[in-house]
């Protein structure tokens, strides 16, 4: 499972055709595409389900990052100079790192990676850990959740395609071993099962949809979790978890604000939906740029604190700002 033979075989098959196809599917695990999907779900389909899945996706990303740091395992291109890095973000990151002189993958399918290959990887600075696959984990959790709570035929088919093609694309592009992908499937399955039992069962979703809002005193433990969990992960992961921890705290604060004020209903003409989704993306991009320039001006851009604050504010603008600006309030919307 830590061999690169399969990678060489895949990358030899019609690269002119398969490379763009695999890059298309792998994009569904990148942050930019995920933000667009969440914007459509939140402000175009179902607000309550959307904010639940956003929180769940961020928590999944933080857990996966923590496990990656714990295992500290290389990717295929770290230990095999013959592997092509077909994912642009990884290619740019790996340019400054020397490759091994020879192939150092596992000797057989069930063998572990040889110690020299792991040692070479751990001697590098600023590398990206491989096991488990984050793309696979988030695909299982996000698309599995969508399939469970919407239960529409086209979504079931699309979800199954994503569950196969996104992980396969990570192997083809040379950025994950088969073991990484299988680990992502297992981790994603465990998190999806837990999410279903705690949040996504039909009766729980139905009860959540009936709530008009949350009384602050009645749900103090929930508020504490929404604030405390991202701060805990930031403390545990340090700078590497700053972006996702900030984003989760921004989402949590938005959830608290909206829950106390009352959840909005998605009503209006088609252009109302389009306007809200465009507003969400615009607020996110605009606030992210403003915060980045602010962090540069005060000299903390690129630090853990700067990254945390930037993502906190931009995500709060994305969710909370769009909700406050894009909806006129529950009373007016129900008139």
N, C-alpha and C positions, 0 to 999 in steps of 0.2 A: 504493500500500500504506500510505501515511501520510495518506490522505484520511479524512474523517469522514462522507462521504455514506452509506456502508454502515451506520454507527452510527445515523444518523437514520432510515434505512429500517427497521432492525431494531426500534428502540425505538418505532416507530409501529405495530407489529403486535401487536394484542391484549395490551397491557401487563398487564392484570389477570390474564391466564392465563400469559404467558411469563415475567414477572418472577419469580414464586415458583419456577417450574421452573428458570430459569437460576441463581437464588440457591441452589437445592438442589444443582445440579451443581458450581457454583463452590466450595461448601463442602468438596468433596473435595480441594481444594488448600490448605485452611486447616490450621494447626498442630493445632488441637484434634481435628479429624476424623482427621488423619494419625496422631496419637498413639493414638487409639482403634483404628484399623486395625492399627497395629503391635502393640498389646497383644494383639489377637485372633490375629494371625499368630504372635507370639512364644510366647504362653502357651496358645494354643488349637489351633494347627494344626501348626507345625513350628518348633521353637526355632532350629535352626541356620540355616535359610533366613531366618527372621525377623530375626536379628541381622545377617546379611549385608545384607539389604535396608534395615535401619535405617541402617547405616553408609553404604551407597550413597546413600540418600536425603539424608542430611546432607551428604555430599560434593557431591552434585548441587546442593543449595541454596547451599553456599558458593561453588562455581564460578559459578553463575548470578548471585549477588550481586556477585561480583568483576567480571563482565562488565557488569552493570547500571551499576556505578560507573564503569567505564571508558568506556562509551558515553554515559552521562549524557543520556538522551533523555527527552522529555516523554511524558505520557499524553494521550489524546484530550481529556479534560476540561481539561487545562492550556491548550490552544490553541483551544478552541471553546466559547464560552459557551452554545451551544445544546445541548450534550451533557448528558444527565441522568446523575448519578453514582448508580447503583443498587446499588453495593456499599457496605454500611454503614461498613466500616472506612475506606474511601477518602473517603467523604462527611464523616466526622468529622474526618479529617486535613486535608481541603482547605478546611474552613470558614474557617480563618484566612488563607488565601491569596487574593489578588485574582485575578479572571479577566481574560482579555484582553477588550478592548472589542469586538473583531471576530473573525471566524473566520480562523485562520492555519494551516490545514492545507495539504497539498500541492496543487498545481494540477492534476496528473493522476496516474494510477495508479502510474506508475513514478518520479515526481519525488520528490526529497527534501523534507523539511520546510523551509519558508522560514526564513531566518535570524532574523527578528524573533520568531517563535514559540519557537524554541530559546533565544534570548537571554532572552526573558521567563521561561521556565521556569528557566533557570540562575541567574536573579537572585533566585529564591525560596529560602528556607531551610526545612529540614525536609521537603522534598518526597520523593516516592517515584518512582524512575526506572522507565521503562517497558520498554525493550528490553534483553534478550529477556524474554518472558513466563515468569516463574517457575512459575506454575500449569501452563503447557503443558509446560515442561521436566520438572518432577517427575512429571507425569501420564504422559509418555512413558516415563520411566525406571522408575517404580514399577509401573505397570500393565503395561508391556511386560515387565518382569522377572517379574511374577506369571504372565503368560501363558506365558512361556518355561519356567519351572521347575515349574509345576504341570500345565499342559497338560490342563486339564479343560474340557469343552465350555461349561459355564455361565460359567466364568471367561473363556474366549475371547470370548464374546458380550458379557459385562459390560465387559471391557477395551476392546473396540472402541467400545462406546457411550461410555465415559469418554474415550477418545482423540479423539472427535468433539465431545462435548457440553461438556466442561470448557473447552477452548480457545474454542469458540463462545460460551460463557457470558461469558468475559472481554471479548469484543468487544461483546456485547449490553449488558453492564452498564456500558459506557463507560470501562473502565479499561485497554484495550489496543487498539492498532492491529492491522490484519491483519499488518503487517510484524513486530510483536512476537511474534505467535502463530507465524508461519512461522519466525522465528528460534528460538523455543522448540522447535518440531518438529525443526529441524536440530540444535540443540545437544543436545536429548534423544536424538535418534537416534545421534549420535556417541558420547555417554556410554553409551548402552545397548549399542551395538556393542562398545565397549571393555570394558564389564562382562561381556558374554557371552564374549568371547575370554579374559578373565583369570579370571573367577569362575564364570560361570553355565552353561558347557557341561555337558551331562549327565554326562560322565565326571569333571569336576572336582567337581560337586555330589555325585556318588556317592562319590568318594574322601574328600571332606570329611565325609560322613555316617558313614564307616567309622572315622574318628578318634575315639578316646575322650577325647583331650586332647592338649595340646601341651607338649613339653619346653621349659622357658624358654630354655636355652642354644641349643637347636637353631633357634629361631625369633626370635632377637634382632632381626633386621632388621624382622620383622613388628611386634614390639612397639614398636620405634623409630618405625616409620611411623604406628602408631595413636596415638602420643603426639605425634610431631613434626609431622604434617600439620595437625591442628587448631591447634597453636601457631603454625605458619607462616601459616595463613590469618588468625588473629587479628592477627598482626603486620602483615600486608599490608593487611587491611581495617579495622583499628582498631575503634572502638566499634560500627560498623554490622555487623561480623561476630562480635561478642562472644558473642551468644546461641547461634548455630549452632556456633561453634567450641567453646564450653563444652559444648554438648550432645554434639558428636562426641567430645570428649575423655572425657566421662563414659561414653559408650558404649564407647569404646576401652578404657578401664580396666576396665569390666565384662567385656568380651570377654577381656582378659588374665586376669582373676581366674577366670572360668568355664573358660577353656581349660586353665589349669594344674590346676584342681581336677577337671576332667572335665565334659563337657557332659551336662546332664540329659536324660532321656527323658520325653516327654509321655505319661504313663500315669495311669490312674485313671478314676473314674466321671465322668459329665458335670458333676456339681457341683464336682469338683476343678478342671476346666478353668475353670468360671465363677468359682470362688473365686480362682484365680490371676490371671485377667484383672482382676477387681475389685480385688485386692490391688495389681496393677501401677498401675492408674489412681489408687488411693487413695494409694499411696506417692509417686507423682509429684506429685499435687495437694498433698498434705500437706507434702512436703519443699519444694516450690516456695514455698508460703505461709510456712513457717518461715524459709526462707532470705531471702525478701523482707523479712520483718519484721526479721530480723537485720541485713540490709544497711541498712535504715532506721535502726535503732538505732545503728549505728556510722558512719552518715553517708555511705555510698557507694552507696546505692540509686540506680539510674538511670545510674551511671557504667559505663564499659566493664569495669572490674575487677569491680564488683558484679554486673553482668549475666552476665559470664563465670562467676563462682563459683556464682551461683544456678543457672544452667542445668547446670553441671558436676555439682553435688551432686544436683539433682532428677533428672537423667537417669541418674546412677549408681544412685540409689535405685530408679528405674523399672525398670532392667534388672538390675543386680547385686543390689539389695536383694530384688527379687521372686524372683530365682533362688535366693538363699540361704535366704530364708524360705519360699518357696512349694514348694520341693522338699526332700525328706528326704535327698537324696544319691543318687548313682547306684547304690551297692551295695544300699541298701534298696529302691530302685525296681525293681531287676531281680530281687528275690527272688521 
